[in-house]
Amino acid sequence: MERSFLEESLLINNAINVCLRMFCPRDLYTPAHCKTVSLFSGHFGAFLNLSREEINLLQLAGKAHDVAKLAWSDNLLQGKKKDELGDDYSNIFHHPKRGASFLFDLLKEHTSNFKWVGLILCHHWGYSKEEKHYPPLDDIDTQRSLKEYSWDLEDPKFKLMVGIIKVADSLHAAISNRVYREDPLPKQIPEAIAEIRGKMGTVYHPEVVAALENTESQIKSLFEIDSQLHSF
């Protein structure tokens, strides 16, 4: 019997929750980060008047976007410097593609709803085609996968939703206690927003940056509440 949209979403969400629990106790940051990215993504989607189904896709993708970090070594998770990582360093760039592939294989016998997986695949893409993309824009496997996940590379809605995940991901990475980044200290929200604004139109989608700027007070409230649930 064909499942309803709600039933499929609950099934997918439960599977993602199981994956996130597998991070503990080795890595407490990543599951909390994923949940916050999901929260921020849903917030931006609602502000930009996306449909309930589209907001749900954003929340699922945000929650699962870093699931491939389950395979990361302790050296990566603990923030070792690039010259200490050796071959491990390349895993940083491969996790969107590996995560999407893993989740598709995990759930392909149980659902046909995979648009959210396409957002995970491309969550590190910049807004401008001149920006670096991981995986690359011209990667044949990536283009084939996006079609399999029911996305058109040139669809404005796809670009907007990928842009939402990217801003939500970058924002929380900047304002949280994240070990594996160059600057060990978290930024204040206004400073993080200013940094994102400075890359608007190149790295970040202009509509999403505008949503971020117009809802700064709500973002602060969401982050304060969320931080009480996930403190590091």
C-alpha positions as CSV (number, residue, x, y, z in Angstrom):
1,M,0.0,0.0,0.0
2,E,1.3,3.4,-0.9
3,R,2.3,5.6,2.1
4,S,1.0,9.1,2.6
5,F,3.4,12.1,2.6
6,L,3.3,12.2,6.4
7,E,3.9,8.5,6.8
8,E,6.9,8.6,4.5
9,S,8.3,11.7,6.3
10,L,8.0,9.9,9.7
11,L,9.7,6.8,8.3
12,I,12.6,8.9,6.9
13,N,12.9,11.0,10.1
14,N,13.1,7.9,12.2
15,A,15.8,6.5,10.1
16,I,17.8,9.7,10.3
17,N,17.4,9.7,14.1
18,V,18.9,6.2,14.3
19,C,21.8,7.4,12.2
20,L,22.4,10.4,14.4
21,R,22.3,8.3,17.6
22,M,25.2,6.2,16.1
23,F,27.5,9.3,16.5
24,C,27.3,9.0,20.3
25,P,29.3,9.0,22.4
26,R,32.2,9.4,20.0
27,D,30.9,12.7,18.5
28,L,28.3,14.7,20.3
29,Y,28.7,17.8,18.1
30,T,27.6,16.5,14.7
31,P,24.1,15.3,15.7
32,A,23.4,18.5,17.5
33,H,24.6,20.5,14.6
34,C,22.4,18.6,12.2
35,K,19.3,19.2,14.3
36,T,20.1,22.9,14.5
37,V,20.6,23.1,10.7
38,S,17.3,21.4,10.3
39,L,15.7,24.0,12.6
40,F,17.2,27.0,10.8
41,S,16.4,25.6,7.4
42,G,12.7,25.1,8.3
43,H,12.7,28.7,9.6
44,F,14.1,30.1,6.4
45,G,11.7,28.0,4.3
46,A,8.7,29.3,6.2
47,F,9.9,32.9,5.9
48,L,10.3,32.5,2.2
49,N,6.8,31.1,1.9
50,L,7.8,27.6,0.8
51,S,5.1,24.9,0.9
52,R,4.7,22.5,3.8
53,E,6.2,19.7,1.7
54,E,9.2,21.8,0.7
55,I,9.8,22.9,4.3
56,N,9.6,19.2,5.3
57,L,12.3,18.4,2.7
58,L,14.5,21.1,4.0
59,Q,14.1,19.8,7.6
60,L,14.9,16.2,6.6
61,A,17.9,17.3,4.5
62,G,19.2,19.6,7.3
63,K,18.9,16.9,9.9
64,A,20.8,14.3,7.7
65,H,23.2,16.6,5.8
66,D,26.4,15.5,7.7
67,V,25.5,11.8,8.3
68,A,28.5,10.6,6.3
69,K,30.7,12.1,9.0
70,L,30.0,8.8,10.8
71,A,32.8,7.4,8.7
72,W,35.3,10.2,9.7
73,S,38.3,9.3,11.7
74,D,39.0,10.6,15.1
75,N,41.7,12.8,13.6
76,L,39.1,14.6,11.5
77,L,36.5,14.9,14.2
78,Q,39.1,16.3,16.7
79,G,40.3,19.0,14.4
80,K,43.8,17.8,13.5
81,K,45.6,20.2,11.2
82,K,45.7,19.6,7.4
83,D,49.3,18.5,7.4
84,E,48.6,15.9,10.1
85,L,45.6,14.3,8.2
86,G,47.3,12.9,5.1
87,D,44.7,11.0,2.9
88,D,42.1,11.7,5.5
89,Y,41.8,15.3,4.4
90,S,39.9,14.4,1.2
91,N,37.0,13.0,3.3
92,I,36.0,16.5,4.1
93,F,35.0,17.1,0.5
94,H,33.4,13.7,-0.1
95,H,30.9,13.6,2.7
96,P,27.9,15.2,0.8
97,K,28.1,12.7,-2.0
98,R,28.8,9.7,0.3
99,G,26.0,10.8,2.7
100,A,23.5,11.1,-0.1
101,S,24.5,7.7,-1.6
102,F,24.3,6.0,1.8
103,L,20.8,7.4,2.6
104,F,19.5,6.5,-0.8
105,D,20.7,2.9,-0.5
106,L,19.4,2.7,3.1
107,L,15.8,3.8,2.2
108,K,15.3,3.0,-1.5
109,E,13.2,-0.1,-0.7
110,H,11.0,1.9,1.7
111,T,10.2,5.2,0.0
112,S,10.3,7.0,-3.3
113,N,10.7,10.4,-1.6
114,F,14.3,11.4,-2.3
115,K,14.3,15.1,-3.1
116,W,15.7,15.8,0.4
117,V,18.7,13.5,-0.5
118,G,19.4,15.7,-3.5
119,L,19.7,18.7,-1.2
120,I,22.2,16.8,0.9
121,L,24.3,15.9,-2.2
122,C,24.6,19.6,-3.0
123,H,24.7,21.3,0.4
124,H,28.2,22.5,-0.1
125,W,27.5,24.1,-3.5
126,G,28.0,27.8,-3.9
127,Y,25.4,30.1,-5.4
128,S,27.6,31.2,-8.3
129,K,28.7,28.7,-10.9
130,E,32.2,30.3,-10.6
131,E,32.4,29.1,-7.0
132,K,34.0,25.7,-6.2
133,H,31.4,22.9,-6.0
134,Y,31.8,19.6,-4.1
135,P,30.9,17.3,-5.9
136,P,31.7,19.2,-9.1
137,L,28.9,20.7,-11.2
138,D,30.1,18.7,-14.2
139,D,30.3,15.4,-12.4
140,I,28.3,12.8,-14.4
141,D,27.4,10.7,-11.4
142,T,26.1,13.8,-9.6
143,Q,24.0,14.9,-12.5
144,R,22.6,11.3,-12.8
145,S,21.9,11.2,-9.1
146,L,20.0,14.5,-9.2
147,K,17.7,13.2,-11.9
148,E,17.2,10.0,-9.8
149,Y,16.2,12.3,-6.8
150,S,13.7,14.1,-9.1
151,W,15.7,17.4,-9.4
152,D,16.5,19.6,-12.3
153,L,19.9,21.3,-11.9
154,E,18.5,24.5,-13.4
155,D,15.3,24.5,-11.3
156,P,15.2,27.9,-9.3
157,K,13.5,26.1,-6.4
158,F,16.3,23.6,-6.2
159,K,18.9,26.4,-6.1
160,L,16.9,28.2,-3.4
161,M,16.5,25.2,-1.2
162,V,20.2,24.2,-1.6
163,G,21.0,27.8,-0.7
164,I,18.9,27.6,2.4
165,I,20.7,24.5,3.6
166,K,24.1,26.2,2.9
167,V,23.3,29.3,4.8
168,A,21.8,27.4,7.8
169,D,24.9,25.1,7.8
170,S,27.4,28.0,7.6
171,L,25.6,30.1,10.2
172,H,25.5,27.4,12.8
173,A,29.1,26.3,12.1
174,A,30.2,29.9,12.7
175,I,28.3,30.5,16.0
176,S,28.8,27.1,17.7
177,N,31.8,25.4,19.4
178,R,33.1,23.5,16.4
179,V,36.4,21.9,16.8
180,Y,37.4,21.4,13.1
181,R,37.7,24.9,11.8
182,E,40.5,27.4,11.5
183,D,39.1,29.9,14.1
184,P,38.4,27.9,17.3
185,L,36.2,30.6,18.9
186,P,32.5,30.9,17.9
187,K,31.4,34.1,16.4
188,Q,28.5,36.3,17.6
189,I,25.4,36.1,15.4
190,P,25.8,39.7,14.0
191,E,29.4,38.9,13.1
192,A,28.4,35.6,11.4
193,I,25.6,37.3,9.5
194,A,28.0,40.1,8.3
195,E,30.4,37.4,7.1
196,I,27.7,35.6,5.1
197,R,26.4,38.9,3.7
198,G,29.9,39.6,2.4
199,K,29.7,36.5,0.2
200,M,26.1,37.1,-1.0
201,G,25.7,36.4,-4.7
202,T,28.9,34.3,-4.9
203,V,28.8,31.7,-2.1
204,Y,25.3,32.4,-0.7
205,H,21.9,32.8,-2.3
206,P,20.7,36.5,-2.1
207,E,17.1,35.6,-1.1
208,V,18.3,33.4,1.7
209,V,20.8,36.1,3.0
210,A,17.9,38.6,2.9
211,A,15.8,36.1,5.0
212,L,18.6,35.8,7.5
213,E,19.0,39.5,7.9
214,N,15.3,40.1,8.2
215,T,14.9,37.5,10.9
216,E,18.0,38.0,13.0
217,S,16.1,38.4,16.2
218,Q,14.2,35.1,15.6
219,I,17.4,33.3,14.8
220,K,18.9,34.5,18.1
221,S,15.9,33.2,19.9
222,L,16.0,29.8,18.1
223,F,19.7,29.5,18.8
224,E,19.3,30.4,22.5
225,I,16.6,27.8,23.0
226,D,18.5,25.2,20.9
227,S,21.7,25.8,22.8
228,Q,20.0,24.9,26.1
229,L,19.1,21.5,24.6
230,H,22.6,20.9,23.1
231,S,25.3,22.5,25.2
232,F,29.0,21.8,24.6
